[in-house]
Amino acid sequence: MNFARQLLVLVGFCGVSHLIAGSAIAENWPAWRGADGTGISRETGLPVKWSATENIRWKVPLAEPGNSTPIVWDDRIFLTQGLDKGKRRALIALDRKTGKTLWQQEVTCDVEETSHGQNPPCSASPVTDGKAVFANFASGGILACSLDGKRLWHRDLGPVLSRWGNGGSPVLHGNLVIVFHGPGTPSILYGLDRETGKTVWTSEETPINSPVFGSWSTPVVVRAGDHDELVMPLPGEKIGGLGFFKGYDPANGKSLWQIDGLGNEVYAMPILGAGGRVIVGVSGHNGPTVAIRAGGSGNVTGSHRLWRTETKNPQRVSSGVIHDGLLFLADATGVLQCLKAETGESVFQERLGGNLWGSILLADGKLYVSNLEGDTYVVRAAPKFELLATNSVGEATYAALAPAHGELFLRTHGHLYCIANDAVAFEPVKDFPKLSADQVLGPCSAVATNSKGEIVLFHRGKHPILCVDADGKLLRSWGDDLIGKAHGLRVDRQDNVWITDIGNHRVMKFDPSGKLLLSLGTGKAGTGTDEFDRPTDIAFGANGDVFVSDGYGNSRVVNFSAAGRFLKSWGTRGKELGQFDLPHAIIMDSKGRLLVGDRENERIQLFDAEGKALGQWPGFAPYGLAINGEGQVFVADAAVHQVLRLDAEGKVVQRFGQKGQASGEFDLPHMLTFDSAGNLFVAEVEGKRFQKFKKK
């Protein structure tokens, strides 16, 4: 990226900003404002609409509230996280596809930092060059780790003492990690060796003598003519004085120039846009907006300050963006403002709502900005205001959205969300099923639906087979004195109900009313053609054939005719293709392939109807398998207490749920199914319940 052709914007944000100078990586988001520091992504087709349940690929809980925005490199997400109210501070790596924590490195902080309640510890985001990742923990020091979690170095730069906490994120330039260690006394810019953490240069600034004023900013490296310059916004040296921009040589920290005109609260980093003609700075509470251009020597206020507003601005914590010569800013009163970047002339002001703290993301001609309540507004990036969508996950967020690989990542005070367009949206249905007080559910093992829209439930308790209507009202029940221990249940094309009984080592077939039609197995564990050893699930072929995953003891698939005549079996215990370690679920897809959930080998194996191995889909623990009306495969992965959706190649493209007893959470999801309307039903063993999810 040629920074001589960039338009730079410096706007307010609570110090969670940084840049990799000269980098241009569209598919990754390696810094808080992206690879080139503009807050602009070249991604297209990003989600425009979402909710707490719609277009959510996965979400994972976070230990404590935080303001830092995640960064993304390939299949890894990096996030800073405060623990024990900031006494411990962590750099966490997560799997981008699943949200699973890959590793966590911590530092301790013995300094009792004060901070505003809206700026908890670890507000600074990390930064990566694809080889290492760097995090600024303020009084907890600077930490460098390899991408696989190896601790490379840690530097303690001393305490950061400010009433409002810290926010500055590290900047990568050449062989340096550059960080502003402030606000407070002292306030120092450090240039640290990227490989060792040793000090290469420092530039100490005289801070204002006040616990409430200062700079929470991050410097940015820009191209000015034939050389690079490091631009840093700083407060004045006395209350009532003017703050200023300062330019440095990033190679050695030498001061180059200064431009006056900012206020004494400086939250912003230079945000880059096209043109390279102007830098716009927005101060904090009631401070002025200032336009400058970089370059020069000494105090160049007279020659390089282009325009300055005399009208007091409201509090601005959100960083803005430049698009087609337009500057978009958001303020804490909920107003989105559009200005001509080179002149400051107002184009429009529109109230969105709430307190807009989240910095603006620009992608595919759209602006994304969030308020403190967790509402994200999507607005057309144009001179005429057009609101495209308002989205909410119902959780407070002070962070910005991070785009990468077609996904958006949103950090709230409670969770990290992965938002994706191809996610299937479900809404939990309350009070399902509607059973009488004397019908107490035991561990719930399986669920299926029939052609009439009825739902058949299987549990380990009184009346083990329950048939309910679409609203959950009980229609009939059966199975007492017949079933030892409930496990799998499927309904065939004639609405007959098939179950596997791991207590009596049997497979049984009932008609829709509950009349027993067929019983397979001797009642004792065995390996013969008429025996099972704790069979787990049933699938049906297009010709009526029945396939049983004979799982806990025999590690095989057994094939019978519709009348129950043994035809063949395959599989032994092992890890090779065609072997199993607890085949726990089985289903046939529209292509005539048998999908077998090889649970302990953490994979699905694919076979034709003759038992020929066709391949495998690894990466999860398939307790239950279901296919919806669109042919999409869903997995109940009880190892992580989630439901997964797979693509046509068996890759996880969506996951939802977490361990818990609340609606929409899971406690050992065991088996699952869909009805003809696309609604999802999940049976939970430890949760001892069935949940219904309405497709939105």
C-alpha positions as CSV (number, residue, x, y, z in Angstrom):
1,M,0.0,0.0,0.0
2,N,1.4,3.4,-1.0
3,F,0.8,5.7,1.9
4,A,1.6,8.7,-0.2
5,R,-1.7,8.1,-1.9
6,Q,-3.6,7.8,1.4
7,L,-6.0,10.3,3.0
8,L,-5.5,10.1,6.7
9,V,-8.2,10.7,9.3
10,L,-7.6,11.0,13.0
11,V,-10.7,10.6,15.0
12,G,-11.7,9.7,18.6
13,F,-11.5,6.2,19.9
14,C,-10.6,5.0,23.4
15,G,-7.1,3.9,22.4
16,V,-7.8,0.5,20.9
17,S,-6.1,1.2,17.5
18,H,-3.0,0.1,15.7
19,L,-1.5,-0.5,12.3
20,I,0.9,-2.7,10.3
21,A,2.6,-0.2,8.0
22,G,2.9,-1.1,4.4
23,S,0.8,-4.3,4.7
24,A,-2.1,-5.0,2.4
25,I,-3.8,-8.3,3.3
26,A,-7.4,-8.3,2.4
27,E,-8.5,-11.7,3.7
28,N,-6.9,-11.2,7.1
29,W,-7.6,-8.5,9.7
30,P,-4.3,-8.4,11.5
31,A,-4.7,-5.1,13.4
32,W,-7.5,-3.3,15.1
33,R,-8.2,-1.0,12.1
34,G,-7.1,-3.6,9.5
35,A,-3.9,-4.3,7.7
36,D,-3.5,-0.7,6.4
37,G,-5.1,1.1,9.3
38,T,-8.0,2.6,7.4
39,G,-10.9,0.7,9.1
40,I,-11.8,-0.3,5.6
41,S,-12.1,-3.9,4.4
42,R,-12.0,-5.1,0.8
43,E,-14.3,-8.0,1.7
44,T,-17.6,-8.2,-0.1
45,G,-20.7,-10.1,0.7
46,L,-20.3,-9.6,4.5
47,P,-23.5,-10.1,6.6
48,V,-25.9,-7.1,6.7
49,K,-28.5,-8.6,9.0
50,W,-28.2,-10.7,12.1
51,S,-29.6,-11.1,15.6
52,A,-28.9,-13.2,18.7
53,T,-30.0,-16.3,16.8
54,E,-29.9,-15.3,13.1
55,N,-26.7,-15.6,11.0
56,I,-24.7,-16.6,14.1
57,R,-22.2,-19.3,13.1
58,W,-20.9,-19.7,16.7
59,K,-20.5,-17.8,19.9
60,V,-18.2,-18.5,22.8
61,P,-18.3,-17.1,26.4
62,L,-15.7,-14.6,27.6
63,A,-14.5,-14.5,31.2
64,E,-15.0,-10.8,31.8
65,P,-16.1,-7.6,30.0
66,G,-13.5,-6.0,27.7
67,N,-13.2,-3.4,25.0
68,S,-10.6,-4.9,22.8
69,T,-11.4,-6.0,19.2
70,P,-10.2,-9.3,18.0
71,I,-7.7,-9.6,15.1
72,V,-7.7,-12.5,12.6
73,W,-4.9,-14.3,10.8
74,D,-5.9,-17.2,8.6
75,D,-7.7,-19.7,10.9
76,R,-6.7,-18.0,14.2
77,I,-8.4,-15.3,16.1
78,F,-6.4,-13.3,18.7
79,L,-8.0,-11.5,21.6
80,T,-6.8,-9.8,24.8
81,Q,-8.8,-10.6,27.9
82,G,-8.8,-9.4,31.5
83,L,-9.0,-12.0,34.3
84,D,-9.6,-11.5,38.0
85,K,-10.5,-7.9,37.5
86,G,-7.3,-7.2,35.7
87,K,-4.9,-8.9,38.1
88,R,-4.2,-11.4,35.3
89,R,-4.2,-10.4,31.7
90,A,-4.3,-12.9,28.8
91,L,-3.6,-13.2,25.1
92,I,-5.9,-15.8,23.8
93,A,-5.9,-17.6,20.4
94,L,-9.1,-19.2,19.1
95,D,-10.0,-21.4,16.2
96,R,-11.7,-19.1,13.6
97,K,-13.9,-22.0,12.4
98,T,-15.2,-23.1,15.8
99,G,-14.4,-20.5,18.4
100,K,-12.5,-23.2,20.4
101,T,-9.6,-21.8,22.5
102,L,-6.3,-23.0,21.1
103,W,-4.0,-21.5,23.6
104,Q,-3.8,-18.8,26.3
105,Q,-0.7,-16.9,27.6
106,E,-1.0,-14.8,30.7
107,V,0.8,-12.0,32.6
108,T,0.2,-10.8,36.1
109,C,-0.4,-7.2,37.0
110,D,0.5,-6.2,40.6
111,V,-0.2,-2.5,40.0
112,E,-3.7,-1.4,41.2
113,E,-4.8,0.6,38.1
114,T,-7.7,2.9,38.3
115,S,-10.0,3.1,35.3
116,H,-13.4,4.2,34.1
117,G,-16.1,1.6,34.4
118,Q,-16.5,1.6,30.7
119,N,-12.9,0.9,30.0
120,P,-11.9,-2.3,31.8
121,P,-8.4,-3.8,31.6
122,C,-7.1,-5.1,28.3
123,S,-8.8,-2.5,26.1
124,A,-5.9,-2.6,23.6
125,S,-6.1,-5.1,20.7
126,P,-3.2,-7.3,19.7
127,V,-1.4,-7.0,16.4
128,T,0.3,-9.7,14.3
129,D,2.7,-10.0,11.3
130,G,1.7,-13.6,10.7
131,K,4.8,-14.9,12.5
132,A,4.2,-13.5,16.0
133,V,1.5,-11.7,17.9
134,F,2.0,-8.8,20.2
135,A,-0.2,-7.4,23.0
136,N,0.0,-4.3,25.2
137,F,-1.2,-4.9,28.8
138,A,-0.3,-1.5,30.1
139,S,1.0,-2.0,33.7
140,G,1.2,-5.7,32.8
141,G,3.8,-5.1,30.1
142,I,4.2,-6.0,26.5
143,L,3.9,-9.7,25.5
144,A,5.1,-11.4,22.4
145,C,4.0,-14.9,21.4
146,S,4.4,-17.2,18.4
147,L,1.2,-18.0,16.5
148,D,1.2,-21.5,18.1
149,G,1.4,-20.0,21.6
150,K,5.1,-20.1,22.5
151,R,6.0,-17.2,24.8
152,L,8.8,-15.2,23.0
153,W,9.4,-12.3,25.3
154,H,7.8,-10.0,27.9
155,R,8.7,-6.5,28.8
156,D,7.6,-4.6,31.9
157,L,7.6,-0.9,31.1
158,G,6.3,0.2,34.5
159,P,2.9,1.3,35.7
160,V,0.3,3.3,33.7
161,L,-1.5,5.6,36.1
162,S,-4.6,7.3,34.8
163,R,-8.1,7.6,36.2
164,W,-9.6,6.4,32.9
165,G,-7.2,3.5,32.3
166,N,-5.2,2.7,29.2
167,G,-5.9,1.9,25.5
168,G,-2.9,2.2,23.2
169,S,-2.2,-0.8,21.0
170,P,1.1,-1.8,19.5
171,V,2.2,-0.8,16.0
172,L,4.5,-2.8,13.8
173,H,7.0,-1.0,11.6
174,G,10.2,-2.6,10.1
175,N,11.9,-4.6,12.9
176,L,10.1,-2.6,15.6
177,V,7.1,-2.9,17.9
178,I,6.1,0.7,18.7
179,V,3.8,1.4,21.7
180,F,2.7,4.4,23.5
181,H,3.1,3.8,27.3
182,G,0.6,6.2,28.8
183,P,-1.4,8.2,29.7
184,G,-0.1,9.5,33.0
185,T,3.4,10.2,34.2
186,P,5.6,9.3,32.5
187,S,4.1,9.1,28.9
188,I,6.7,7.4,26.7
189,L,6.8,6.2,23.1
190,Y,8.8,3.0,22.9
191,G,10.4,1.5,19.8
192,L,11.1,-2.2,20.8
193,D,13.0,-4.8,18.9
194,R,10.4,-7.1,17.5
195,E,12.5,-10.3,18.1
196,T,13.8,-9.5,21.6
197,G,11.7,-6.8,23.1
198,K,14.8,-4.7,23.9
199,T,14.5,-0.9,23.7
200,V,15.7,0.6,20.4
201,W,14.5,4.1,21.1
202,T,12.3,6.1,23.4
203,S,10.6,9.5,23.1
204,E,9.3,10.8,26.4
205,E,6.5,13.4,26.3
206,T,5.7,15.9,29.1
207,P,2.2,14.9,30.2
208,I,-0.5,17.2,31.4
209,N,-0.6,17.3,35.2
210,S,-4.1,15.8,35.5
211,P,-5.4,12.4,36.3
212,V,-8.3,12.8,33.8
213,F,-6.7,14.3,30.7
214,G,-4.2,12.7,28.4
215,S,-3.8,10.5,25.3
216,W,-5.3,7.1,25.0
217,S,-4.2,6.9,21.4
218,T,-2.1,4.7,19.2
219,P,0.4,6.1,16.7
220,V,0.3,5.4,13.0
221,V,3.0,5.2,10.4
222,V,2.3,7.1,7.2
223,R,4.3,7.8,4.1
224,A,5.2,11.5,3.6
225,G,7.0,12.1,0.4
226,D,10.1,9.8,0.3
227,H,10.1,8.8,4.0
228,D,7.9,7.3,6.7
229,E,6.5,9.3,9.6
230,L,5.0,8.2,12.9
231,V,2.0,10.4,13.8
232,M,0.8,10.6,17.4
233,P,-1.9,12.8,18.9
234,L,-1.0,14.2,22.4
235,P,-2.6,16.4,25.0
236,G,-1.4,19.9,25.9
237,E,1.1,20.4,28.7
238,K,-1.3,22.3,30.9
239,I,-5.1,22.4,31.6
240,G,-6.7,24.8,29.2
241,G,-3.8,24.5,26.7
242,L,-4.0,23.0,23.3
243,G,-3.3,19.4,22.4
244,F,-1.3,18.7,19.3
245,F,-0.2,16.2,16.6
246,K,3.4,15.2,16.6
247,G,5.4,13.6,13.9
248,Y,8.4,11.3,14.5
249,D,11.0,9.4,12.6
250,P,9.7,5.8,13.3
251,A,13.3,4.4,12.9
252,N,14.8,6.3,15.8
253,G,12.0,8.3,17.6
254,K,13.3,11.7,16.6
255,S,10.7,14.5,16.8
256,L,10.1,16.0,13.3
257,W,7.1,18.4,13.6
258,Q,4.2,19.6,15.7
259,I,0.8,20.9,14.8
260,D,-1.4,22.5,17.5
261,G,-5.2,22.6,17.9
262,L,-6.5,19.5,19.6
263,G,-8.1,19.4,23.0
264,N,-6.7,17.9,26.2
265,E,-8.5,14.6,25.8
266,V,-7.1,12.7,22.8
267,Y,-8.6,9.3,22.1
268,A,-7.8,8.9,18.5
269,M,-5.3,7.3,16.1
270,P,-4.8,8.5,12.5
271,I,-7.3,6.7,10.3
272,L,-6.1,6.3,6.7
273,G,-8.1,7.1,3.6
274,A,-7.3,7.9,-0.1
275,G,-5.5,11.0,-1.2
276,G,-2.8,11.7,1.2
277,R,-3.8,15.4,1.5
278,V,-5.4,15.7,4.9
279,I,-5.4,14.3,8.4
280,V,-8.5,15.1,10.5
281,G,-8.3,15.0,14.2
282,V,-11.3,14.9,16.6
283,S,-10.7,15.6,20.3
284,G,-12.5,14.1,23.2
285,H,-15.3,15.8,25.2
286,N,-16.2,19.2,23.8
287,G,-12.9,19.3,21.9
288,P,-12.4,20.7,18.4
289,T,-12.1,18.9,15.1
290,V,-8.8,19.7,13.3
291,A,-7.6,19.1,9.8
292,I,-3.9,19.0,9.0
293,R,-1.4,17.5,6.6
294,A,1.8,15.6,7.6
295,G,5.3,16.7,6.9
296,G,7.5,19.7,7.6
297,S,9.9,20.5,10.4
298,G,9.3,22.2,13.7
299,N,6.0,23.8,14.6
300,V,4.1,23.9,11.3
301,T,0.7,24.8,12.6
302,G,0.5,27.9,10.4
303,S,1.4,26.0,7.2
304,H,0.0,22.5,7.8
305,R,-3.2,23.0,9.7
306,L,-5.9,23.2,7.1
307,W,-9.1,23.7,9.0
308,R,-10.4,23.6,12.6
309,T,-14.0,23.7,13.9
310,E,-14.6,26.3,16.7
311,T,-17.9,24.7,17.6
312,K,-17.6,22.3,20.5
313,N,-18.2,18.7,19.5
314,P,-19.9,16.1,21.6
315,Q,-17.9,13.2,23.1
316,R,-16.3,11.1,20.4
317,V,-14.9,7.7,21.2
318,S,-15.6,6.0,17.8
319,S,-13.0,6.2,15.0
320,G,-14.3,7.1,11.6
321,V,-13.5,6.3,8.0
322,I,-13.0,8.1,4.7
323,H,-14.8,6.9,1.6
324,D,-15.0,8.8,-1.8
325,G,-13.8,12.0,-0.1
326,L,-16.4,11.8,2.7
327,L,-15.5,11.6,6.3
328,F,-17.9,9.6,8.5
329,L,-17.8,10.1,12.2
330,A,-20.0,8.8,15.1
331,D,-20.4,10.4,18.5
332,A,-21.5,9.3,22.0
333,T,-24.9,11.0,21.5
334,G,-25.8,8.5,18.9
335,V,-25.3,10.8,15.8
336,L,-23.7,9.7,12.6
337,Q,-22.0,12.7,10.9
338,C,-20.8,13.0,7.3
339,L,-18.4,15.7,6.3
340,K,-16.3,16.6,3.3
341,A,-12.9,15.5,4.4
342,E,-10.8,18.2,2.8
343,T,-13.0,21.2,3.8
344,G,-15.0,20.1,6.9
345,E,-18.2,21.1,5.2
346,S,-21.2,19.2,6.7
347,V,-23.0,16.8,4.4
348,F,-25.5,15.3,6.8
349,Q,-26.1,14.5,10.5
350,E,-28.5,11.6,11.4
351,R,-29.3,10.2,14.8
352,L,-29.0,6.4,15.0
353,G,-29.5,5.8,18.6
354,G,-27.7,4.9,21.9
355,N,-24.1,5.9,22.6
356,L,-22.0,5.2,19.5
357,W,-18.6,4.0,20.9
358,G,-17.8,1.2,18.5
359,S,-15.5,2.4,15.7
360,I,-16.8,2.5,12.2
361,L,-16.0,-0.4,9.8
362,L,-16.4,0.3,6.0
363,A,-16.9,-2.8,3.8
364,D,-18.5,-3.2,0.4
365,G,-19.8,0.4,0.4
366,K,-21.4,0.0,3.8
367,L,-20.7,1.5,7.2
368,Y,-21.0,-0.7,10.3
369,V,-21.1,1.0,13.7
370,S,-22.3,-0.3,17.1
371,N,-23.6,1.5,20.2
372,L,-23.0,0.5,23.9
373,E,-26.2,-1.5,24.0
374,G,-25.1,-3.9,21.4
375,D,-27.0,-2.5,18.4
376,T,-25.1,-2.4,15.2
377,Y,-26.3,0.0,12.5
378,V,-25.5,-0.7,8.8
379,V,-25.6,2.5,6.7
380,R,-24.9,3.2,3.1
381,A,-21.5,4.9,2.7
382,A,-22.9,7.7,0.5
383,P,-23.6,11.5,0.7
384,K,-27.3,10.7,1.2
385,F,-28.2,8.9,4.5
386,E,-29.7,5.4,4.1
387,L,-30.1,3.0,7.0
388,L,-29.8,-0.6,5.7
389,A,-30.3,-2.6,8.9
390,T,-30.3,-2.4,12.7
391,N,-29.0,-5.6,14.4
392,S,-28.8,-6.5,18.0
393,V,-27.4,-9.5,20.0
394,G,-28.8,-8.1,23.2
395,E,-25.4,-7.7,24.9
396,A,-23.4,-4.6,25.6
397,T,-20.4,-4.0,23.4
398,Y,-17.8,-1.2,23.3
399,A,-15.6,-2.9,20.6
400,A,-15.6,-2.6,16.8
401,L,-16.5,-5.3,14.3
402,A,-13.6,-7.3,12.8
403,P,-14.1,-8.6,9.2
404,A,-12.2,-11.6,7.8
405,H,-12.8,-14.5,5.4
406,G,-16.4,-13.5,4.8
407,E,-17.2,-13.4,8.5
408,L,-17.7,-10.6,11.1
409,F,-16.4,-11.0,14.6
410,L,-18.2,-9.1,17.4
411,R,-16.8,-8.9,20.9
412,T,-19.5,-8.2,23.6
413,H,-19.1,-8.1,27.3
414,G,-20.3,-11.7,27.5
415,H,-19.3,-13.4,24.3
416,L,-17.3,-13.5,21.1
417,Y,-19.6,-13.9,18.1
418,C,-18.9,-15.2,14.6
419,I,-21.5,-13.7,12.2
420,A,-21.9,-15.3,8.8
421,N,-24.4,-15.0,6.0
422,D,-24.8,-18.7,5.5
423,A,-25.9,-19.4,9.1
424,V,-29.3,-21.0,9.5
425,A,-31.3,-19.1,12.1
426,F,-33.2,-20.8,14.8
427,E,-35.3,-19.5,17.7
428,P,-35.8,-21.5,20.9
429,V,-39.4,-22.4,21.6
430,K,-40.4,-22.1,25.2
431,D,-42.3,-24.7,27.2
432,F,-41.7,-27.7,24.9
433,P,-42.9,-30.3,25.3
434,K,-46.1,-29.6,27.4
435,L,-46.2,-32.6,29.7
436,S,-48.2,-33.2,32.9
437,A,-46.5,-32.9,36.2
438,D,-46.3,-36.6,36.8
439,Q,-44.5,-37.2,33.5
440,V,-40.9,-36.6,34.6
441,L,-38.3,-36.8,31.9
442,G,-35.2,-38.9,32.5
443,P,-32.1,-38.5,30.4
444,C,-33.4,-37.7,26.9
445,S,-31.6,-39.8,24.2
446,A,-33.4,-39.4,20.9
447,V,-36.1,-37.6,19.0
448,A,-37.7,-38.0,15.5
449,T,-40.7,-36.7,13.6
450,N,-43.3,-38.4,11.4
451,S,-45.3,-37.5,8.3
452,K,-48.2,-36.1,10.4
453,G,-45.9,-33.5,12.0
454,E,-45.9,-35.4,15.3
455,I,-42.7,-35.6,17.4
456,V,-41.6,-38.9,18.9
457,L,-39.5,-38.5,22.0
458,F,-37.3,-41.2,23.6
459,H,-36.0,-40.9,27.2
460,R,-34.8,-43.1,30.1
461,G,-37.8,-42.9,32.4
462,K,-41.5,-43.7,32.8
463,H,-43.2,-44.1,29.5
464,P,-40.0,-44.0,27.5
465,I,-41.6,-43.4,24.1
466,L,-43.7,-40.2,24.0
467,C,-45.6,-39.0,21.0
468,V,-46.5,-35.3,21.1
469,D,-48.1,-32.9,18.6
470,A,-46.2,-29.9,17.0
471,D,-47.0,-27.8,20.1
472,G,-45.6,-30.5,22.5
473,K,-49.0,-31.8,23.8
474,L,-48.9,-35.5,24.7
475,L,-50.8,-37.7,22.3
476,R,-49.8,-41.2,23.4
477,S,-46.9,-43.1,25.1
478,W,-45.6,-46.6,25.3
479,G,-42.6,-48.8,26.0
480,D,-42.8,-49.6,29.8
481,D,-41.6,-53.1,30.6
482,L,-40.2,-53.4,27.0
483,I,-37.2,-51.1,27.0
484,G,-34.1,-51.5,29.2
485,K,-32.2,-48.3,28.4
486,A,-33.2,-45.9,25.7
487,H,-30.7,-44.8,23.1
488,G,-31.5,-44.2,19.4
489,L,-34.9,-43.7,17.7
490,R,-35.9,-43.1,14.1
491,V,-39.2,-43.1,12.1
492,D,-39.3,-44.8,8.7
493,R,-41.3,-43.8,5.6
494,Q,-44.4,-45.6,6.9
495,D,-44.2,-43.8,10.2
496,N,-43.1,-46.9,12.0
497,V,-41.0,-46.2,15.1
498,W,-37.6,-48.0,15.4
499,I,-35.6,-47.8,18.6
500,T,-32.3,-49.1,19.9
501,D,-32.2,-50.5,23.5
502,I,-28.7,-50.6,24.9
503,G,-30.0,-52.2,28.1
504,N,-31.4,-55.3,26.4
505,H,-29.2,-55.2,23.3
506,R,-32.2,-55.0,21.0
507,V,-33.6,-53.1,18.0
508,M,-37.4,-52.9,18.0
509,K,-40.0,-51.7,15.5
510,F,-43.4,-50.3,16.5
511,D,-46.3,-49.1,14.4
512,P,-47.4,-45.5,14.9
513,S,-49.8,-46.5,17.7
514,G,-47.1,-48.2,19.7
515,K,-47.8,-51.9,18.7
516,L,-44.6,-53.9,18.6
517,L,-44.1,-55.3,15.1
518,L,-40.5,-56.6,15.2
519,S,-37.7,-57.3,17.7
520,L,-34.1,-58.0,16.6
521,G,-31.5,-59.3,19.0
522,T,-31.5,-62.1,21.6
523,G,-31.5,-59.9,24.7
524,K,-27.9,-60.6,25.4
525,A,-24.7,-59.0,24.2
526,G,-23.1,-60.9,21.4
527,T,-21.3,-60.8,18.0
528,G,-23.5,-63.1,16.0
529,T,-25.7,-62.2,13.1
530,D,-28.8,-62.2,15.4
531,E,-27.0,-60.4,18.3
532,F,-26.0,-56.8,19.2
533,D,-23.8,-55.3,21.9
534,R,-25.5,-52.1,22.9
535,P,-26.7,-50.9,19.4
536,T,-26.9,-47.1,19.1
537,D,-28.9,-45.9,16.0
538,I,-30.8,-46.9,12.9
539,A,-30.9,-45.7,9.3
540,F,-33.1,-46.6,6.3
541,G,-32.1,-47.3,2.7
542,A,-34.2,-46.2,-0.3
543,N,-35.2,-49.9,-0.8
544,G,-36.4,-50.3,2.9
545,D,-33.2,-51.8,4.1
546,V,-32.3,-51.2,7.8
547,F,-28.8,-50.3,8.9
548,V,-27.9,-50.5,12.6
549,S,-24.8,-48.9,14.2
550,D,-23.9,-51.7,16.6
551,G,-21.7,-49.3,18.6
552,Y,-20.6,-49.7,22.2
553,G,-19.5,-53.3,22.1
554,N,-19.1,-54.5,18.5
555,S,-17.9,-51.4,16.5
556,R,-19.7,-52.4,13.4
557,V,-22.6,-51.6,11.0
558,V,-25.2,-54.4,10.5
559,N,-27.5,-54.4,7.5
560,F,-31.0,-56.1,7.6
561,S,-33.9,-56.3,5.1
562,A,-37.1,-54.4,6.0
563,A,-38.4,-57.7,7.4
564,G,-35.4,-58.1,9.7
565,R,-33.4,-60.6,7.7
566,F,-29.6,-60.3,8.2
567,L,-27.8,-59.3,5.1
568,K,-24.3,-58.2,6.0
569,S,-22.1,-56.4,8.4
570,W,-18.8,-54.5,8.3
571,G,-16.4,-52.8,10.7
572,T,-14.0,-53.7,13.5
573,R,-12.6,-51.6,16.3
574,G,-9.7,-49.3,15.2
575,K,-8.8,-46.0,13.7
576,E,-8.3,-46.9,10.0
577,L,-10.9,-46.1,7.3
578,G,-13.7,-48.6,7.7
579,Q,-12.9,-49.2,11.4
580,F,-14.8,-47.7,14.3
581,D,-14.3,-46.6,17.8
582,L,-18.0,-46.4,18.9
583,P,-20.2,-45.9,15.9
584,H,-22.8,-43.8,17.7
585,A,-25.1,-42.4,15.0
586,I,-26.0,-43.4,11.4
587,I,-28.1,-41.8,8.7
588,M,-28.4,-42.1,4.9
589,D,-28.2,-38.9,2.7
590,S,-30.0,-38.2,-0.6
591,K,-27.0,-39.6,-2.5
592,G,-27.4,-43.0,-1.0
593,R,-24.4,-42.6,1.2
594,L,-24.4,-43.9,4.8
595,L,-22.9,-41.3,7.2
596,V,-21.7,-43.1,10.4
597,G,-20.8,-41.0,13.4
598,D,-17.5,-42.6,14.6
599,R,-17.7,-40.8,17.9
600,E,-14.5,-41.6,19.7
601,N,-12.4,-41.3,16.5
602,E,-14.0,-37.8,16.2
603,R,-15.2,-38.2,12.6
604,I,-18.0,-39.1,10.3
605,Q,-17.2,-42.0,7.9
606,L,-19.0,-42.3,4.6
607,F,-20.0,-45.6,3.0
608,D,-22.1,-46.8,0.1
609,A,-24.9,-49.2,0.8
610,E,-22.6,-52.2,0.3
611,G,-20.2,-51.0,3.0
612,K,-17.5,-49.6,0.8
613,A,-15.7,-46.8,2.5
614,L,-15.9,-43.5,0.6
615,G,-14.1,-41.1,2.9
616,Q,-14.2,-39.4,6.2
617,W,-15.1,-35.9,7.7
618,P,-12.9,-35.4,10.8
619,G,-12.9,-32.7,13.4
620,F,-15.8,-33.2,15.8
621,A,-17.5,-35.8,18.1
622,P,-20.7,-36.9,16.3
623,Y,-23.1,-38.1,18.9
624,G,-26.1,-37.5,16.7
625,L,-26.7,-36.9,13.0
626,A,-29.6,-35.3,11.2
627,I,-30.3,-34.0,7.7
628,N,-32.7,-31.1,7.1
629,G,-35.0,-30.6,4.1
630,E,-32.3,-28.8,2.2
631,G,-29.9,-31.7,2.5
632,Q,-27.6,-30.0,5.1
633,V,-26.0,-32.3,7.7
634,F,-26.3,-31.3,11.3
635,V,-24.2,-32.9,14.2
636,A,-24.9,-33.0,17.9
637,D,-21.4,-32.7,19.3
638,A,-21.9,-33.4,23.0
639,A,-18.1,-33.0,23.6
640,V,-18.5,-29.3,23.2
641,H,-22.3,-29.1,24.0
642,Q,-23.1,-27.6,20.6
643,V,-25.0,-28.3,17.4
644,L,-22.9,-28.1,14.2
645,R,-23.9,-27.6,10.6
646,L,-21.6,-29.0,7.9
647,D,-21.1,-28.1,4.3
648,A,-21.0,-30.5,1.4
649,E,-17.4,-31.4,2.1
650,G,-18.0,-32.1,5.8
651,K,-16.5,-28.8,7.1
652,V,-18.1,-27.1,10.0
653,V,-19.7,-23.9,8.7
654,Q,-22.0,-23.1,11.7
655,R,-22.2,-24.0,15.3
656,F,-24.4,-22.8,18.1
657,G,-25.0,-23.5,21.8
658,Q,-22.8,-23.8,24.8
659,K,-22.9,-25.9,28.0
660,G,-25.8,-24.8,30.2
661,Q,-29.4,-25.2,31.2
662,A,-30.8,-22.0,29.7
663,S,-32.9,-21.9,26.6
664,G,-30.7,-22.4,23.6
665,E,-27.9,-23.9,25.6
666,F,-27.1,-27.6,25.8
667,D,-26.1,-30.2,28.4
668,L,-24.9,-33.2,26.4
669,P,-26.9,-32.9,23.2
670,H,-27.3,-36.6,22.1
671,M,-29.6,-36.9,19.1
672,L,-31.4,-34.4,16.9
673,T,-34.0,-34.2,14.0
674,F,-36.0,-31.9,11.8
675,D,-39.6,-31.6,10.9
676,S,-40.9,-30.8,7.4
677,A,-40.9,-27.0,8.3
678,G,-37.2,-27.1,9.1
679,N,-37.7,-26.8,12.8
680,L,-35.0,-28.4,14.9
681,F,-35.4,-30.8,17.9
682,V,-32.6,-31.8,20.2
683,A,-32.5,-34.4,22.9
684,E,-30.2,-33.8,25.9
685,V,-29.0,-36.6,28.1
686,E,-27.6,-34.6,31.0
687,G,-30.1,-31.7,30.5
688,K,-32.9,-34.2,30.7
689,R,-35.0,-32.3,28.3
690,F,-36.0,-31.9,24.6
691,Q,-35.6,-28.5,23.0
692,K,-37.5,-27.3,19.9
693,F,-36.0,-24.6,17.8
694,K,-38.2,-22.8,15.3
695,K,-36.5,-22.0,11.9
696,K,-36.6,-18.3,11.3
